[in-house]
Amino acid sequence: MNFLCSWSGGKDSCYAFYKALQSGYKPSVLLNVMNEFGDRSRSHGIPKAVLQAQADALELPIHFFSSTWADYEVKYIQNLKQIVKDYPISHAVFGDIDIESHRAWEEKVSIAANLEAVLPLWQCNRKQLVLDMIDAGIEAIIVSCNQELGPNFLGRTIDAELVETLENMGIDACGENGEFHTLVVNAPFFKNRISIEITDKAVSSNYNFANLKLKDQLRK
C-alpha cells in the first residue's frame, strides 16, 4: 500500500494525497516533472525550490526530472521504473477527476512500471471537491491562469468566495479544464506553512504566470 504521488504542487494532487492517506495508503515519494531547463514545473510553472519546500513540509523525498512535452511519456515511464527500484512502492496516486484520456494515460504509464494507478478524486463533483478541500484546511493560491481570468487573479486564495466568483464568470470552480493552476501553501499535514511572495507576473503562450520566490519558512 506504499505509494508515489504525482505531485504538481497544486490543490488536486495535494487533496488526492490526503484522500489516499485517509484510505490507508502510505506515502513514500513525490514525483514532479520540470520543464526542459529544470527550473520550473512543466505544467504549473512552480520553481523547484518551492516544490522542494512542500516536500520538506510533508517530510518526504521528491523525485524531479526534466522533459519537453515531446519526450514526456517516455521519460515519465523511465523515471517511474527508476523510482520503483529506489522505493518499495506498489501504487501511484494521481489527482485527476473526470477526464477519461488522463486516466487512461496514468493507468498506461503505471502499468509500464508495474504499479497500480489510484485516483482518489475520480468522478467526484468538481465544485464539491474544492469546497471539501477548503473545509479540510488545504490552503491554495492561484499561480497561473488563462486570459479570461487575467493576471489580477494571480495570488488569490481558493476560498468559498472565489468559488462563487468563478462560477458567476462561467468558469469551472476546480479549474479542471486548465483555466487556472494552484500552489498549496499550507495543509493540516504540512509541518510548516510554505511562505512565498509573488515578485512579478509574466505572460507565456497567452497564459499568465506568477513568478514566485520562497521566503523564510514560518512555523505554524
trRosetta pair geometry for C-beta under 8 A, 3 or more apart (Angstrom, degrees):
i j d omega theta_ij theta_ji phi_ij phi_ji
1 24 6.2 -49 -174 126 152 88
1 25 5.0 -143 172 -120 92 57
1 26 5.7 82 108 11 92 88
1 90 6.7 -20 -53 52 16 122
1 91 6.9 -4 -153 3 38 130
2 25 7.5 129 -117 -173 14 78
2 26 5.1 -40 -103 77 62 97
2 27 7.6 67 -159 -175 67 6
2 28 4.7 48 177 -39 109 124
2 87 7.2 -145 140 152 132 100
2 88 5.6 69 52 103 158 76
2 89 4.7 -113 110 -111 98 58
2 90 6.0 97 53 13 73 82
2 91 7.2 166 87 31 38 87
3 20 6.1 -79 51 171 160 146
3 25 4.9 16 -9 172 129 125
3 26 6.9 147 14 71 79 43
3 27 6.0 -47 68 -106 85 50
3 28 6.5 166 67 13 31 91
3 89 5.9 93 -124 -152 17 108
3 90 7.4 -58 -81 60 60 62
3 91 4.1 -41 -102 82 96 98
3 92 6.5 159 -161 -94 89 19
3 93 5.0 58 161 -22 140 105
3 118 6.7 -58 -122 33 141 136
4 28 6.4 -48 -74 63 58 97
4 29 5.2 -21 -116 73 82 89
4 30 7.3 139 -166 -112 69 17
4 31 5.6 34 173 -18 115 116
4 80 7.5 -178 69 -132 165 81
4 83 5.9 60 -94 141 146 146
4 87 7.1 123 -73 81 97 142
4 89 5.2 53 -30 -176 88 166
4 91 7.4 -168 28 97 66 52
4 92 4.9 -17 67 -114 100 73
4 93 7.0 -170 90 21 47 76
4 115 7.3 -40 29 -139 116 155
5 13 6.4 117 163 179 105 97
5 16 7.1 153 -147 99 106 102
5 17 4.9 23 -129 -95 154 100
5 20 7.3 -162 -92 34 107 154
5 27 6.2 -20 -21 -128 116 109
5 29 7.7 -169 25 96 70 44
5 30 5.2 -30 67 -113 95 69
5 31 7.0 -179 84 21 44 78
5 92 7.8 154 -95 -164 22 56
5 93 4.6 -25 -110 66 71 111
6 13 6.2 -115 98 -127 68 119
6 31 5.5 -37 -109 69 51 105
6 92 6.5 53 -34 173 97 98
6 93 6.7 -151 16 89 76 55
6 94 4.9 14 36 -103 131 72
6 95 7.0 -134 81 2 98 84
6 106 7.5 -98 -15 -128 158 115
7 13 5.1 143 -129 150 42 142
7 14 7.9 66 -139 -69 84 63
7 17 7.4 35 -99 -62 93 132
7 30 3.9 0 -8 -167 148 110
7 31 6.1 140 19 56 86 43
7 32 5.2 -59 80 -65 89 91
7 51 7.3 126 122 -158 114 106
7 54 7.5 175 172 109 130 134
7 55 7.7 97 127 -77 167 92
7 62 6.7 -84 62 -131 148 108
8 12 7.2 25 38 61 132 91
8 13 4.6 155 22 -9 87 140
8 32 7.1 134 -105 -121 26 92
8 41 6.6 118 -159 166 61 151
8 43 6.0 -47 -138 67 114 125
8 44 5.4 115 172 -25 98 130
8 46 7.8 116 161 12 63 134
8 95 7.1 -93 9 36 116 138
8 181 7.4 -111 154 -161 130 115
9 13 7.2 37 14 57 23 132
9 14 7.9 10 176 -47 20 106
9 32 7.0 45 -35 -114 95 134
9 41 6.2 -151 6 -28 129 162
9 44 5.7 -141 59 67 113 159
9 46 4.6 -74 71 41 165 170
9 50 6.9 60 -146 116 143 103
9 51 5.2 -86 -80 -102 123 88
9 54 5.9 -180 -126 -8 81 163
9 183 5.4 -19 142 -125 105 74
9 184 6.6 -157 169 25 53 83
10 13 5.9 88 62 20 71 97
10 14 6.8 -137 106 -4 34 101
10 44 5.8 -173 -45 -95 113 145
10 95 7.7 -172 83 93 94 163
10 140 6.6 65 -163 -149 60 135
10 143 8.0 -131 -94 28 95 114
10 181 5.5 -94 -89 -175 144 80
10 182 4.3 106 -145 67 94 76
10 183 6.3 -59 -94 -80 60 31
10 184 6.5 123 -162 -23 18 86
11 14 5.7 -67 -146 42 28 111
11 15 5.9 21 162 -17 69 110
11 130 7.5 39 141 -120 149 76
11 133 5.8 66 -177 170 112 158
11 138 6.3 119 -138 134 86 131
11 140 4.1 -61 -71 -46 105 169
11 158 6.3 -16 -71 32 152 165
11 182 4.6 17 -14 76 99 143
11 184 5.9 134 -84 -69 53 97
12 15 5.9 -54 -140 39 28 105
12 16 6.2 31 156 -19 63 107
12 95 3.5 125 135 154 90 128
12 96 7.4 60 157 -75 137 25
12 97 7.0 -94 -140 -42 128 101
12 121 6.5 -88 -160 15 89 168
12 129 7.9 29 -112 148 82 135
12 174 7.4 71 -77 -176 113 103
12 176 7.8 104 -80 -98 147 81
13 16 5.6 -52 -146 38 31 114
13 17 6.4 41 150 -25 63 103
13 94 7.6 -55 -112 -159 82 40
13 95 4.0 -111 -78 -23 47 141
14 17 5.5 -50 -153 31 32 117
14 18 6.5 32 150 -18 64 105
14 95 7.6 29 19 -96 40 144
14 133 7.9 90 90 -149 101 119
14 138 5.8 145 118 -147 127 135
14 140 7.4 178 39 -75 145 121
14 184 4.4 70 -50 -43 162 159
14 187 6.3 -159 176 -63 127 151
15 18 5.4 -49 -148 36 37 115
15 19 6.3 37 153 -18 67 104
15 95 6.8 97 58 -135 81 113
15 120 7.8 -148 125 92 73 119
15 121 6.5 68 104 -74 109 126
15 129 6.9 117 126 179 160 97
15 132 7.7 99 -154 98 134 97
15 133 4.7 -64 -91 -106 136 111
15 136 7.2 123 -123 52 93 152
15 138 6.1 -102 -77 -5 87 171
16 19 5.8 -53 -144 39 31 109
16 20 6.3 37 153 -23 64 104
16 93 5.5 162 141 161 109 105
16 94 6.5 -74 171 111 164 24
16 95 3.8 -139 -12 -95 137 75
16 119 7.2 -55 -136 -154 126 46
16 120 4.7 149 -147 45 70 108
16 121 5.4 -79 -86 -16 90 107
17 20 5.8 -56 -152 33 27 112
17 21 6.7 30 149 -20 62 103
17 27 6.8 28 -158 -85 99 134
17 58 8.0 -50 163 -126 151 145
17 93 6.3 121 -91 114 55 145
17 95 7.9 -30 -21 -74 73 107
18 21 5.6 -51 -155 31 33 114
18 22 6.6 32 149 -18 64 104
18 136 6.4 98 149 161 159 151
18 138 7.1 -113 -28 -64 155 129
18 187 7.1 -131 -74 -175 127 139
18 189 6.6 173 -106 13 92 140
19 22 5.4 -51 -149 35 37 114
19 23 6.4 31 152 -16 66 107
19 120 3.6 155 99 155 127 144
19 121 6.7 149 22 -59 158 71
20 23 5.7 -60 -149 40 33 108
20 25 4.2 -48 170 55 93 133
20 27 7.4 100 101 -67 124 88
20 93 4.8 -46 -64 -112 154 148
20 118 6.3 95 -109 118 113 137
20 120 5.3 -124 -57 -47 71 141
21 24 8.0 96 177 -28 29 10
21 25 6.5 -84 -81 66 30 78
21 26 7.9 71 -117 -102 67 35
21 27 7.0 -30 -79 -25 95 105
21 189 7.1 142 17 -101 174 165
23 120 6.7 -155 -9 -114 138 116
25 91 6.3 -82 -136 68 129 147
25 93 7.0 139 118 -65 160 128
25 118 7.0 162 -73 97 158 173
27 30 7.8 10 -173 -58 119 74
27 58 7.4 -56 112 165 157 123
27 60 5.8 -50 132 -102 121 145
28 60 7.4 121 138 -148 18 110
28 87 4.6 134 145 179 134 133
28 88 7.0 -163 -115 61 155 60
28 89 5.1 -138 41 -77 146 105
29 60 6.3 172 -113 172 31 106
29 61 5.1 -28 -120 77 87 94
29 62 7.0 149 -172 -103 74 29
29 63 5.8 36 166 -14 123 107
29 83 6.1 -157 87 -158 150 117
29 86 7.8 61 -56 98 162 110
29 87 5.1 -134 -13 -48 130 167
29 89 7.0 -89 28 -52 103 141
30 54 7.9 -173 -177 106 179 105
30 55 5.5 -133 33 -103 138 104
30 58 7.3 91 -40 70 130 149
30 60 5.7 101 -16 113 98 125
30 61 7.2 -165 28 101 77 47
30 62 4.2 -24 71 -112 108 82
30 63 6.9 -178 88 22 52 69
31 62 7.4 177 -77 -162 21 68
31 63 5.1 -17 -107 65 70 101
31 79 7.0 133 -147 129 122 123
31 80 7.6 10 -117 -88 163 71
31 83 6.7 -54 -83 -71 120 160
32 41 5.7 -71 179 -115 114 108
32 51 5.4 -37 -8 -172 176 150
32 62 6.1 9 6 178 109 114
32 63 7.4 162 26 81 63 52
32 64 5.5 -21 72 -105 91 73
33 41 6.8 83 79 -158 55 74
33 42 4.4 -20 111 0 99 132
33 43 7.6 65 71 -11 104 91
33 64 7.8 141 -107 -155 20 60
33 65 6.3 -28 -120 71 64 77
33 66 7.6 115 -172 -120 64 22
33 67 5.6 -40 -166 31 110 116
33 72 7.0 47 -168 -141 156 91
33 75 7.8 113 -129 103 112 117
33 76 6.9 -35 -82 -91 132 93
34 37 7.7 -105 148 71 108 54
34 38 4.9 61 121 -129 146 42
34 39 7.0 125 -171 30 123 23
34 40 6.6 130 -153 78 83 29
34 41 5.9 -78 -107 -106 53 38
34 42 6.2 131 165 -43 9 79
34 48 6.5 1 -103 -82 131 104
34 64 5.5 33 -22 -172 117 106
34 65 6.8 -161 25 97 90 26
34 66 4.5 -44 80 -96 102 70
34 67 7.4 121 68 17 56 66
35 38 7.1 -111 72 -33 63 23
35 39 6.9 -32 53 48 106 67
35 40 5.4 18 6 69 118 80
35 41 7.3 79 -25 124 79 13
35 42 5.3 146 -72 -98 58 58
35 66 6.6 -9 95 -147 30 90
35 67 7.8 -96 -150 62 22 47
36 66 5.6 99 -133 166 28 109
36 67 6.7 -61 -83 118 68 13
36 68 4.9 20 -70 -68 121 75
37 40 7.4 28 69 22 105 81
37 66 7.1 -156 55 -144 19 136
38 48 7.1 9 158 -57 67 141
38 64 7.5 91 -150 147 86 126
38 66 4.3 -60 -78 -74 81 135
39 47 6.6 -34 162 -133 75 72
39 48 6.1 -101 -157 -11 36 109
40 45 5.0 -2 169 -154 133 48
40 46 6.3 144 -159 63 78 27
40 47 5.7 -44 -100 -89 75 43
40 48 7.1 -110 -83 -34 28 72
41 44 4.9 13 84 50 128 88
41 45 6.4 -71 60 -14 78 10
41 46 4.5 16 11 45 119 84
41 48 7.8 146 -50 -78 70 56
41 51 6.4 120 -57 -59 116 141
42 67 6.6 -14 -86 65 139 89
42 69 7.7 139 -170 -77 120 71
42 72 7.4 116 -168 -113 162 114
43 181 6.6 167 134 -110 90 153
44 143 6.2 51 174 81 99 123
44 144 6.1 -180 -163 15 55 127
44 181 4.3 -158 -121 149 84 144
44 182 7.7 -61 -137 55 127 29
44 183 7.0 133 164 -72 138 81
45 143 6.8 -163 75 131 96 107
45 144 5.3 104 33 -61 126 138
45 181 7.5 127 26 74 90 142
45 204 7.9 149 -98 43 141 135
45 209 4.6 -73 128 -136 165 127
45 210 8.0 137 104 51 121 57
46 50 5.3 -108 175 78 98 127
46 51 5.7 111 116 -53 118 97
46 143 6.4 47 -83 122 89 160
46 183 5.8 138 -105 -98 127 114
46 212 6.6 -8 -140 37 65 145
47 50 4.8 92 67 4 86 103
47 51 7.3 -157 97 -2 46 87
47 212 5.6 -143 5 76 110 99
47 213 7.8 41 12 -96 157 35
47 214 7.2 -124 83 -28 131 100
48 51 5.7 -59 -151 40 36 110
48 52 6.2 37 152 -21 69 106
48 64 6.6 23 -134 -112 110 158
49 52 5.6 -52 -146 36 32 113
49 53 6.5 38 151 -24 63 102
49 214 4.9 -115 124 -5 115 141
50 53 5.5 -49 -152 31 33 115
50 54 6.9 38 148 -20 62 98
50 183 6.9 -28 153 -152 136 137
50 194 6.7 80 -161 -178 81 131
50 196 6.1 28 -119 -93 120 132
50 212 5.6 11 -56 117 152 134
50 214 5.3 -168 -82 -71 72 105
51 54 5.6 -47 -154 30 37 113
51 55 6.7 37 149 -17 65 102
51 62 6.4 -175 143 155 98 164
51 64 7.6 111 102 -86 140 114
52 55 5.5 -52 -150 36 37 113
52 56 6.3 40 150 -21 67 103
52 62 6.3 -146 -107 47 56 136
53 56 5.5 -49 -147 35 34 114
53 57 6.4 37 151 -22 64 103
53 194 5.1 116 121 -126 121 103
53 214 5.7 165 -36 -133 149 135
53 217 7.0 -174 -153 -85 116 111
54 57 5.6 -55 -151 34 32 112
54 58 6.5 21 152 -9 65 107
54 62 7.8 74 79 -65 89 148
54 184 6.8 88 -125 76 126 97
54 190 7.6 -71 -147 -115 62 117
54 194 6.0 -17 -77 -73 71 144
55 58 5.7 -62 -149 45 33 105
55 60 5.4 -102 -162 76 79 77
55 61 6.7 7 178 -179 130 14
55 62 3.8 -103 -85 -30 152 119
56 59 7.1 28 -175 -79 36 41
56 191 7.9 -88 135 48 67 116
57 190 3.9 -3 159 -155 120 95
57 191 5.4 -161 -158 39 57 74
57 192 5.4 -119 -117 53 97 70
57 193 7.8 93 -121 -68 141 3
57 194 6.2 -86 -34 -59 150 91
58 189 6.9 34 -120 127 78 95
58 190 6.5 -51 -66 -108 61 63
58 191 7.7 -167 -67 -3 14 89
59 191 6.3 71 -38 -21 104 131
63 79 6.6 156 141 178 127 114
63 82 8.0 165 -162 95 145 108
63 83 5.7 -111 -12 -92 172 114
65 75 6.0 -165 130 162 135 116
65 79 4.8 -127 -8 -86 152 147
67 71 5.1 -137 -158 87 94 97
67 72 5.1 118 137 -99 137 56
67 75 4.5 -167 -97 61 128 153
67 76 7.4 -30 -43 -48 170 75
68 71 5.1 77 53 20 85 96
68 72 7.1 -104 95 -47 45 77
69 72 5.4 -19 -153 -30 37 123
71 74 5.5 -69 -167 52 68 109
71 75 5.1 56 140 -19 97 115
72 75 6.3 -73 -149 44 20 102
72 76 5.9 23 159 -27 64 112
73 76 5.5 -53 -142 32 29 115
73 77 6.5 25 161 -15 64 104
73 105 7.6 -104 -108 -160 111 107
73 109 6.7 -137 -152 -85 79 116
74 77 6.2 -59 -155 36 27 106
74 78 6.4 27 150 -18 63 110
75 78 5.4 -53 -145 38 36 116
75 79 6.1 30 158 -15 69 107
76 79 6.1 -61 -149 40 26 105
76 80 6.3 30 152 -21 64 106
76 109 5.3 -28 118 -148 118 147
77 80 5.6 -51 -145 34 32 113
77 81 6.4 33 156 -19 64 104
77 109 5.3 -130 -80 -145 81 87
77 112 4.6 -36 -137 111 118 143
77 113 6.3 -168 -154 -49 67 98
78 81 5.9 -59 -155 35 28 110
78 82 6.6 26 150 -17 64 106
79 82 5.4 -50 -146 36 38 113
79 83 6.3 41 154 -21 67 103
80 83 5.7 -54 -148 35 31 111
80 84 6.5 37 152 -23 64 103
80 92 7.1 -23 -135 -86 120 144
80 109 6.2 142 -14 157 156 96
80 110 7.2 -136 -162 -108 154 42
80 112 7.0 91 77 86 137 95
80 113 3.6 -103 127 -58 114 159
80 115 6.7 -106 180 3 120 136
81 84 5.7 -49 -151 30 32 115
81 85 6.9 33 150 -18 61 102
81 112 7.5 -71 -58 128 102 87
81 113 4.9 -140 -71 -119 61 94
82 85 5.7 -55 -158 32 37 112
82 86 6.4 22 150 -11 69 111
83 86 5.6 -64 -144 44 35 105
83 87 5.7 -20 173 27 75 109
83 89 6.9 -11 135 31 99 136
83 113 7.6 21 56 -173 94 147
84 87 7.1 -72 -119 60 20 72
84 89 6.3 -106 -112 57 62 94
84 113 5.4 176 -30 174 136 103
84 114 6.5 92 -143 61 160 100
84 115 6.8 -137 -86 -55 119 105
89 92 7.6 76 146 -69 129 66
89 115 6.8 2 120 -114 101 115
90 115 6.6 152 169 -133 30 69
90 116 6.4 9 147 20 78 101
91 115 6.1 125 -129 -173 17 94
91 116 5.0 -38 -109 68 75 88
91 117 7.6 131 -162 -109 74 9
91 118 5.0 24 -179 -14 122 122
92 106 7.3 -157 107 -179 120 95
92 110 4.7 -146 36 -111 132 111
92 113 7.7 75 -42 70 137 127
92 115 4.6 66 -18 139 104 141
92 116 7.3 176 22 80 73 38
92 117 5.5 -33 70 -106 96 58
92 118 6.8 168 78 21 41 79
93 118 4.9 -32 -100 75 67 104
93 119 7.7 148 -157 -86 56 33
93 120 6.7 5 -152 -11 106 106
94 102 7.8 -177 153 150 140 103
94 103 7.9 166 88 -111 143 60
94 106 4.7 -47 -32 -142 166 153
94 117 6.3 -10 4 -163 119 99
94 118 7.2 155 20 77 71 50
94 119 5.3 -28 70 -97 93 81
95 119 7.7 154 -106 -144 7 75
95 120 7.9 -24 -110 49 53 88
95 121 6.0 34 -161 17 57 135
96 99 6.0 -93 -168 44 118 90
96 102 4.4 179 -124 119 155 133
96 103 5.9 -151 95 -66 141 73
96 106 6.7 -158 12 -19 134 147
96 119 5.8 -44 63 -138 83 124
96 121 7.1 -176 90 71 29 108
96 122 7.1 32 97 -90 77 79
97 121 5.0 -56 -99 126 73 111
97 122 6.6 167 -155 -112 32 34
97 123 7.4 169 173 -30 64 19
97 124 6.3 -86 -148 52 97 82
97 126 6.1 83 153 -95 161 82
97 129 6.7 -98 -115 -25 131 168
97 174 6.7 10 -16 151 164 159
97 176 5.5 -70 39 -118 131 139
98 122 7.1 127 -79 -156 57 57
98 123 5.9 102 -97 -90 94 43
98 126 7.5 -85 9 -61 127 98
98 176 7.2 32 40 171 90 156
99 102 4.3 62 89 7 105 115
99 103 7.0 166 88 -12 56 84
99 176 7.1 179 -32 165 110 108
100 103 5.7 -57 -151 37 37 110
100 104 6.2 38 154 -22 70 105
101 104 5.6 -50 -145 35 33 114
101 105 6.5 34 155 -19 64 104
102 105 5.9 -56 -152 36 30 110
102 106 6.3 27 153 -17 65 108
103 106 5.7 -57 -146 38 32 110
103 107 6.2 30 157 -17 67 106
103 117 7.6 141 -163 131 70 146
103 119 6.2 -43 -116 -46 101 160
103 122 7.0 70 -99 -117 132 121
104 107 6.0 -57 -148 38 28 109
104 108 6.3 34 151 -25 63 108
105 108 5.5 -54 -149 33 31 116
105 109 6.5 19 160 -10 67 104
106 109 6.3 -55 -142 40 29 100
106 110 6.1 30 157 -19 63 112
106 117 4.8 117 132 -137 97 143
106 119 7.1 103 93 -68 153 112
107 110 5.7 -58 -143 39 29 113
107 111 6.2 31 159 -21 65 108
107 117 4.6 -107 -93 18 59 146
108 111 6.1 -58 -151 34 24 108
108 112 6.6 27 152 -23 60 107
109 112 5.5 -50 -151 30 36 119
109 113 6.9 16 156 -2 65 106
110 113 6.2 -73 -157 47 32 96
110 115 4.2 -96 -167 84 84 96
110 116 6.4 45 153 -172 131 5
110 117 4.1 -173 5 -56 162 89
111 114 7.3 34 -170 -82 36 26
111 115 7.3 -106 -65 57 23 58
111 117 7.8 -49 -36 -19 74 102
119 122 3.9 73 113 -47 115 114
121 124 5.2 -84 -172 23 65 125
121 129 6.0 57 -152 -129 114 138
124 128 6.6 -119 164 80 96 106
124 129 5.0 104 114 -69 124 109
125 128 3.9 57 81 20 112 115
125 129 6.5 -175 86 -20 55 82
126 129 5.8 -54 -153 26 28 115
126 130 7.0 23 154 -15 62 102
126 172 6.1 -40 142 -172 154 104
126 173 6.2 142 128 60 99 90
126 174 3.9 -108 -173 -8 101 135
126 176 5.7 -99 -125 -12 129 134
127 130 5.9 -56 -158 33 35 109
127 131 6.5 29 150 -13 68 108
127 163 6.7 107 -150 -171 88 122
127 167 7.3 34 -108 -79 127 128
127 173 4.5 69 -108 45 76 144
127 174 7.0 -115 -69 -36 37 94
128 131 5.6 -56 -146 42 36 110
128 132 5.9 38 154 -21 69 107
129 132 5.7 -56 -145 38 27 110
129 133 6.2 32 154 -23 63 106
129 174 6.1 36 70 -99 119 126
130 133 5.6 -52 -148 33 30 115
130 134 6.5 32 152 -19 63 103
130 158 6.6 -113 -163 173 107 122
130 163 5.7 155 114 -103 136 124
130 173 5.1 -125 19 136 156 108
130 174 5.4 -147 -49 -88 113 72
131 134 5.7 -51 -150 34 33 112
131 135 6.4 33 151 -17 65 106
131 160 6.7 54 -117 -100 89 88
131 163 6.7 30 -70 -90 83 174
132 135 5.5 -55 -147 39 33 113
132 136 6.2 36 151 -24 65 106
133 136 5.6 -54 -149 32 30 114
133 138 4.8 -57 176 53 86 127
133 140 7.6 -9 142 2 130 124
133 158 7.7 -5 99 117 122 133
134 137 8.0 67 170 -52 31 16
134 138 6.9 -88 -87 59 27 77
134 158 6.7 -134 -80 121 103 90
134 159 6.1 115 -133 -130 136 49
134 160 6.4 170 121 -50 168 76
134 163 8.0 -94 -27 -32 148 133
136 187 7.7 1 123 -149 98 92
136 188 7.1 -111 158 6 74 120
137 186 7.8 -76 155 123 84 93
137 187 6.3 111 110 -152 87 51
137 188 4.5 67 87 -39 142 101
138 184 6.0 -49 -173 -133 98 116
138 186 7.6 172 -152 94 38 57
138 187 4.7 4 -110 -106 72 97
138 188 7.9 -72 -64 2 60 79
139 157 6.6 -35 -165 -148 88 111
139 158 7.8 162 -162 51 42 85
139 184 6.8 111 78 -157 52 66
139 185 5.4 -57 104 62 103 86
139 186 4.3 18 41 55 120 93
139 187 7.0 -151 21 -65 71 55
140 157 7.2 128 80 -154 42 61
140 158 4.6 5 74 20 94 124
140 182 4.1 40 164 165 121 133
140 183 6.4 164 -155 79 78 34
140 184 4.8 -43 -93 -92 89 59
140 185 6.9 150 -109 7 34 76
141 155 5.7 -15 177 -156 127 31
141 156 6.4 156 -153 78 80 29
141 157 5.3 -46 -95 -92 79 53
141 158 7.0 -153 -92 -11 26 79
141 182 6.3 153 76 -153 29 84
141 183 5.7 -19 59 58 82 87
141 185 6.1 28 -1 -16 106 123
142 145 5.6 13 176 -48 125 120
142 149 7.7 -120 -178 152 156 153
142 153 5.3 -29 92 142 158 91
142 154 5.8 -120 106 -118 97 36
142 155 6.7 -37 65 21 79 21
142 156 5.1 13 22 52 114 82
142 158 7.2 118 -46 -57 79 86
142 180 5.0 -35 -138 178 112 133
142 181 7.4 110 -152 75 64 39
142 182 5.7 -55 -96 -98 43 74
142 210 7.8 119 115 -15 65 130
143 154 6.6 55 -138 -147 26 87
143 155 7.8 73 -94 -65 53 45
143 181 6.0 -53 62 97 85 86
143 182 6.3 113 8 -144 89 24
143 183 4.6 59 -31 -17 136 109
143 209 7.1 14 150 -155 74 63
143 210 4.8 -103 -153 41 64 114
143 212 6.5 -20 -141 -51 122 128
144 154 7.4 26 -86 -107 25 101
144 180 6.5 165 92 -156 54 60
144 181 4.5 11 55 44 100 105
144 207 6.1 28 179 157 107 108
144 208 6.3 170 -154 91 58 59
144 209 4.8 -8 -105 -104 98 66
144 210 6.8 -128 -65 11 57 76
145 149 4.1 -60 156 70 134 138
145 150 7.2 -23 102 42 120 21
145 151 7.8 172 60 -92 106 31
145 153 5.1 -11 29 81 168 125
145 154 6.5 -146 14 -68 111 74
145 179 6.5 4 -150 148 82 63
145 180 3.8 -9 -103 -105 90 93
145 181 7.4 -154 -68 21 55 61
145 207 7.3 179 91 -165 24 77
145 208 5.3 -13 61 59 72 107
146 149 5.8 98 62 17 65 93
146 178 7.2 76 -49 125 119 81
146 179 5.5 -79 12 -149 116 52
146 180 7.0 -105 4 -64 74 63
146 206 7.4 15 -151 132 75 87
146 207 6.0 -49 -103 -117 52 76
146 208 7.4 128 -148 15 3 89
147 150 6.1 39 -164 -80 46 62
147 206 5.8 -57 -30 176 123 86
147 207 7.5 -103 -37 -97 76 35
147 208 7.1 126 -83 -26 54 102
148 169 7.5 136 152 158 106 124
148 171 6.8 161 116 -85 128 122
148 179 6.9 -59 62 -145 121 99
149 152 8.0 -142 152 60 73 72
149 153 4.3 -46 163 12 113 152
149 169 7.8 91 -96 131 70 162
149 171 6.9 68 -71 -107 98 167
149 179 6.5 105 -29 168 122 94
149 180 6.0 24 -2 -68 165 116
149 208 7.5 -120 83 35 97 131
150 153 6.2 110 70 0 62 97
150 208 6.7 77 -174 -28 26 155
151 154 5.4 -30 -166 2 58 118
151 201 4.8 95 -153 156 124 156
151 203 7.7 -77 -67 -69 116 94
151 208 4.6 -161 -85 -146 71 145
153 156 5.3 -63 -167 10 59 129
153 180 6.8 -88 124 -106 135 141
153 208 7.8 114 55 81 91 144
154 198 6.5 128 137 -134 110 154
154 201 5.6 148 52 -111 162 122
154 208 6.0 -120 -52 135 121 119
154 209 7.7 87 -112 161 138 15
154 210 4.2 158 -175 -63 124 109
155 198 5.1 -78 -79 -20 119 149
155 210 6.1 135 -51 -106 80 150
156 162 5.9 143 146 -108 121 138
157 162 6.9 -170 90 -19 55 144
158 162 5.8 -116 -134 74 40 140
158 163 7.4 63 -171 -55 77 86
158 182 6.2 -12 -33 -118 132 146
159 162 5.3 95 50 11 64 101
159 163 7.2 -115 105 -8 34 91
160 163 5.5 -50 -149 32 35 117
160 164 6.6 35 153 -18 64 102
161 164 5.9 -55 -156 35 32 110
161 165 6.5 34 147 -20 65 106
162 165 5.3 -50 -146 35 38 116
162 166 6.2 40 155 -21 68 102
163 166 5.9 -54 -149 34 29 111
163 167 6.4 25 155 -15 63 108
163 173 4.6 36 -148 -145 85 122
164 167 5.8 -57 -147 39 31 109
164 168 6.3 32 155 -20 65 107
165 168 5.8 -58 -150 36 28 111
165 169 6.6 22 152 -14 63 109
166 169 5.7 -64 -155 40 32 109
166 171 4.4 -89 -172 79 84 104
166 172 7.3 -39 152 86 122 24
166 173 5.1 135 87 -103 132 59
166 179 7.9 119 -154 116 117 149
167 170 7.6 50 -176 -72 34 19
167 171 7.2 -104 -75 59 25 61
167 173 5.7 -8 -58 -63 94 103
171 175 7.7 12 160 -88 103 65
171 179 5.2 141 -162 -166 110 164
172 175 6.0 172 91 -64 98 21
172 176 5.6 -85 137 31 149 83
172 177 5.4 118 14 9 144 105
172 179 6.1 163 46 4 91 136
175 178 7.1 137 171 -28 78 1
175 179 4.7 -121 -132 59 74 90
175 180 4.3 -85 -122 56 138 76
175 181 6.8 -176 144 -72 143 35
175 182 7.3 141 46 -25 154 100
178 181 7.9 -13 -148 -53 53 90
183 194 7.7 -108 152 96 108 141
183 196 7.3 -18 120 31 149 158
183 212 7.2 87 -45 -92 170 160
184 187 6.1 5 174 -39 126 112
184 194 7.4 90 110 25 60 134
185 193 6.1 24 151 -169 85 84
185 194 4.5 -125 -147 63 62 94
185 195 7.6 85 -166 -80 111 28
185 196 6.5 -120 -113 17 116 106
186 190 5.7 -127 -149 46 50 145
186 193 4.4 -22 -87 -116 112 82
186 194 6.7 -154 -59 20 61 74
186 220 7.9 122 -147 -89 120 104
187 190 4.7 106 52 -14 76 101
190 193 6.9 96 112 -83 138 33
190 194 7.3 -90 -161 -26 153 87
190 220 8.0 135 95 -47 90 123
191 220 7.8 -134 164 0 37 113
192 217 5.2 49 134 176 145 116
192 218 6.7 164 -177 82 104 42
192 219 5.2 -67 -117 -111 108 49
192 220 6.2 -147 -119 -21 51 80
193 217 7.3 156 74 -163 63 73
193 218 5.2 -17 61 72 114 94
193 219 7.8 138 20 -151 85 7
193 220 6.4 125 -25 -74 91 73
194 214 7.6 -68 -173 -130 88 92
194 217 7.5 -43 -118 -119 38 86
195 214 7.3 87 82 -168 66 60
195 215 4.2 -76 122 70 104 104
195 216 6.4 -13 74 77 141 45
195 217 5.9 169 16 -118 109 34
195 218 5.0 91 -55 1 133 100
196 212 5.0 -10 -176 -167 131 105
196 213 6.5 147 -160 74 75 42
196 214 5.8 -44 -103 -103 80 45
196 215 6.2 178 -103 5 21 90
197 212 7.4 146 75 -153 37 58
197 213 5.3 -21 61 61 86 97
197 215 5.7 75 -14 -46 99 118
198 201 7.0 18 171 -64 119 81
198 210 4.6 -62 -127 -168 114 114
198 211 6.7 105 -162 65 65 56
198 212 6.2 -39 -100 -96 58 60
198 213 7.9 160 -102 17 12 81
199 211 4.9 -61 58 100 96 106
199 212 7.3 159 4 -117 89 9
199 213 5.0 71 -41 -17 115 119
200 211 5.0 12 59 37 70 125
201 208 6.2 -4 -179 -170 112 99
201 209 6.9 160 -160 83 64 46
201 210 5.7 -36 -105 -105 79 54
201 211 6.8 -150 -85 5 25 84
202 208 7.5 152 82 -154 40 53
202 209 5.0 -20 65 63 88 98
202 211 6.1 70 -9 -44 108 104
203 206 7.0 8 -180 -114 104 19
203 207 6.9 150 -156 70 63 35
203 208 5.7 -31 -99 -96 73 59
203 209 7.4 167 -92 17 23 80
204 207 5.9 -33 73 60 66 87
204 209 6.1 5 18 -4 107 126
